[in-house]
C-alpha cells in the first residue's frame, strides 16, 4: 500500500514537473518573442526617423558615422587631458573616476552629432510647415482668381524661394512628368521628410477633389488649421521660454535670502 502511494506521488511529481517545464518553456518563448518584436519595431522606427532627419538635413549616413567617430575620439582625448591636468594639479583621482569620466565624455561625443541633426531637422520641419502654409494660401488666392488647380499649384510654388519651395516645385515637376496627381507627390514628400501634417493635408484635399468637393474650401480650411497649429506651437515655446527666464530670478532670490540669513543663523548658533 505504501509503495503504491509513493509510486503515485512520484508519478504525480513527474507529471507536474513535465507540465511545468513545458509551460515555462512556452512562457520563455513568448517573452523572447515579445522582446525581439519590440526591439525590431523600435529599431525600424528609429532608423526611419533618423533617415528622415538625414534627408531633410541633406546629410548622408557616412558623414554622420564619421562625425560620431570623430566625436568619440575627441571625447576620449579631452577626458584623458582632463585627468592628466587634474593629476598634475594634485587632485586625488580614483579608479572609478578614471573609468567614468572617459566613458561619459566618449558617449557625449558619440551622441552629439545625432542630437545636432535632430535639432536641425526640427528647425527645418518647422520652416517647411511655415512655407507650406504660405503655399496653400497662395494656391487658394490663385484658385479664387479663376486659375485651374494644377496651374495654381505651379504658380504658387514658383512665387516662393528657399529650400522648402524648391522641394515643393520638385514634387510638382515629378507629378507632371509621371502624370500623377500633385497631391500624391506632396503626400509622398511629407512621408519622406516625416511631415505628418503635409501628408494629411495632401491626402484629404486629394480625397475632396476625387469626390467632387470644392478644393478651394478644403484648401482654406486646411491652411487655417495648419496656421492654428503653428501658432499653438509658437505660443507653447514662448510660454516655456518665459518659465525658463523666471528660474534664474528664483535662484538669485534664494541666494540673496541665504546671504542675508547666514550671518544671523551663525550668531544664533554661536550664542548657544
N, C-alpha and C positions, 0 to 999 in steps of 0.2 A: 504493500500500500504506500509506504513512504517512498519507495523507489519510483512508483508511478507518479506520485505528486511531484517529486524532484525532477523527473523527466519532463513532466508537463510544464513546470516552471522554467526549465532550461529552454524548452521549445518556444515558450511564450516570449522569453527574453530574446532569443534569436530572431523571432519574427519581428518583435518591436525594433530591434537594432537594424534589421534589414529595411524595414519601412522607414525608420527614422533616417537612415543613411541615404535612402533614395530621395526622401523629402528634402533633406539638407542639400543633396546634390542639385536638386531642381531649384531650390531657393538660391543657391550659389550661382547657378546658370542664369536665372532671371536677373539677379543683381548685377552680374557681369555684363549681361546683355544691355540692361538699362544704362549702366555706366558707360559702356562702349558707344551706345547710341547717342547719349547726351554729349560725350566728348566729341564725337564726329560732327554732331549738329553744331556745337559751339565752334568747332574748327572751321566748318563751312561758312557759318555766319561771320566769323572773324575774318576769314580770307576774303569773303565777298565784300565786307565793309572796307577792308584795307585796300583791296583792288580798286574800289570806287574812289577812295581817298587819293590813291596814286594817280588815277586817271584824271580826276578833277584838278589835281595839282600839277599835272603834266610831268610826273616823275616816274621813272621806270623802277622796277624791283631791284635791279642790280645796283643802282645808285643808293637805294635805301639800305641794302645789305652792306655796301661799302661804308656808308655813314655810320651804321650801327657798330661795325667792327672798329672803325676809327674812334668812335666814342668809347668803346670798350678799352682800347689801348690807351687813350688819353686819360680815362678814369684810373686805370692801373698806374700810369705814370705819375699823376697828381697825388694819388694816395700814397705811393712809395715816397715821393718827395716830401709830403706832409709828415710821414712817420720819421723820415731821416732828420728833418728840421726839428721836430719835437724831441727826438732823442738827443740831438745836438744841444738843444736848449736845456737839457737836464730833466725833461719830463719822464716819469716812470711809465713805460709802455708795457702793458700786459700782453699775454699771448692772445687773449680774446680780442683785444683792440687791433692786433696785427692781422687777425683774420677778418674781423667785422668791417673795419674801415675800407680796405681794398674791395671787399665784396659789395659794400654799399656804393662806392664810387664807380666800380665797373658796371654794376646793374643800372645806376643812374645814367652813365654814359651810353650804355647799350639801348636804353629805352627812350632817351631824349629825342633822337631823330623821329621816331614814330609818334611821340607826343607832339612834336612840332608840326608834323604832317597833318595830324588830326586837327590842330588849331587852325592851320592854314586852310584845310578843306572846309571847316565850319565857316570861316570867313568867306570863302569862295561860294559856298552854297547860299549863304545869306545874300551876297551880292547878286548871284544868279536869280534868286527869287525876286529881288527888287527890279532887276532888269526885265524879268518875265512879266511882272505886274505892269510895267510900263508898256511892254509889247502888247499885252492884252488890251490895254486902254487905247493904244494907237490903232489896233485892229478894229476895235469897236467903233472908233470915230470914222475910220475909212468905210466900214460897212454901213454906218449911218449916212455917209455921203453917197451911197449907191454903188460902191465897188463890190466885185464878187469876192467870194471867200478866199480863194487862192491868191487873187490879186492883192487883196487887203493884207493877207499874211506876209506876202513877199515885200510889199511896200513898207509895212510896219517894221519888218526885220532890217530892211535897207536904211531905215531912218536913224538907227542907233549905231553906236560903235562900242568897242571894248570886246573883251573875251566872251562875255555872255551872248551878245548879239551875233558874234561870229559863229558860235555853236548853234544858235537858232537858225541862222542863214544856211549853215552846213546841213542841218537836218532837213530844211525845206528843199535844198538843192537835191539831196538824196531822194526825197519824196517825188520830186519832179522827174528825176532820172529813172526811177524804178516804177513810176506811175502808181504810187500808193498814196493813201491818204496822208496829208501833212500831220494830222493829229496822231497818226500811228507812229510816225518818226519822232514827233515830240514826246510821245509816251515812252518810246524806246530810249530817247535821250535822258528822260527822267529816271528810267530804270538803270541806265549805265552809270549815272552820277549819284544814284541813291537819293533822288529827289522825289519823295512820295507825293508831294503836292502837285508837281508838274505832271506826273503820271496820272493822278486822279483827275486833274482838270482836263487833260487831253482826252482821257477815256470818256468822261461824262459829256464833253462837248461833241465828240465823235458819235456817241450814242444819241445825243439830241439831234444831230444832223441826219443820222440814218432813219430816225423816226419822224422826220419832217417838222421838228420843232424849230422855233426861231433861234438861230445860232447867236444873233446879236444879244438877245435877252440872256442866254446862257453865259455868254462871254462877260457881260456886265456883272452878272451875279457872281461868277467865279472870280473875276478881278476884285470885286468888292470884298469877297470872302478872304482872298489872299492878302489884301491890304489890311484887313482887320486882324488877321493872324500875325502879320508882321508888326503891326502896332502893338499888339499884346506882348510879343516877344521883346520889343524895344522898351515897353513900359516895365516889364519884369526885370530886364537887365538894369534899367535905370534905378528901380527900387533896390535891387541887390547892391548896386554901387553906392547908393545912399546909405544903406545899412553898414557897408564896409567903411564908409567915411566916418561914421559915428563911433566905430570901435576905438580908433586912436584917442579920441576925446575922452572916452570912458577910462582907458588905461592911464591917460595923463591925470585925470581926476583922482583915480585910485592912488597913483604915485604921489600926488600932492597931499592927499589925506594921510598917507603913511609918513611922508616927510614932516608934516606938522605934528602928528601924533607920536612919533617915535621919541622925541626928547621928553615929552610928558610921561610916557609909559616908562622910560628909563629912570626918570626921577622917582616915580612912584615905587618901582621895584627896588631901587637903591635905598629908598627911605625905609622900606620894610626890612 
